[in-house]
Amino acid sequence: MDILLVAACALIDVDGRVLIGKRPAGKNLAGLWEFPGGKVEPGETPEACLIRELEEELGIQVAKACLAPFVFASHGYEGFHLLMPLYLCRRWEGFVQPLAHETLAWVRPERMGEYPMPPADEPLVGWLRDLL
């Protein structure tokens, strides 16, 4: 079974809320809420992937030093296994915009259970709730 490496980021604002985005219609798992990020390309580090993806998806610039490794998800989907490190980020340049998501939401970790998420993302919510 192939392993798919995807990097994700929990952007945390000054009020302790975490940014999640709703997957748009026409995409796999449409309508579910996820952490921003994406597939790590060949030869790319997870940090470089997040710097690229956060600019593409949200229009913000993030420095590598501002990405802190937090936890990871390991989940078997049909046809592949997803390995997803989740980084925390509290500092970025620019204004967050929904460039790749239907909409965005800043959510307190204890309320994230109210937002349906892909199976791989769900266990990460508990870690955020317990440790933020």
C-alpha positions, 0 to 999 in steps of 0.5 A: 500500500502506498503511503501519502505524505501530507503536511497540515498546519494549525494556524492559531490566532491571538485568541487561541482559535484555530483556522479550518477550511471547508473543502469545496464542492467537486473535491474529494471529501467535499463539505468537510472541514480540514486544516490547511496544507497539502501533499508533500511533493517529491524532494520537498520537506514538510515545512517547505510544503506548508510554506508553499501551500499556505501561500497558495491556499490562504495568501499568507507567508510563513517562515520555516522558524514559525512552524512548530511540529506538533503531532501526526495522524496515520490513517488508512484510506481505501487504496493508500495510507495517509501520514500527516504531520500537523504543525502549529503556527502563531505568526505569519505575514498577510491576511488569511483569505479562502483561496482554495476553500469554500469558506474558513472558520476560526474555531476554539479547539473545544468547539472543533467537534461541531465541524465534520472533518475527514477521518485522518483529521479527527484525532488531531482535534483532541490533541489541540483541545488538550494541549492548547 
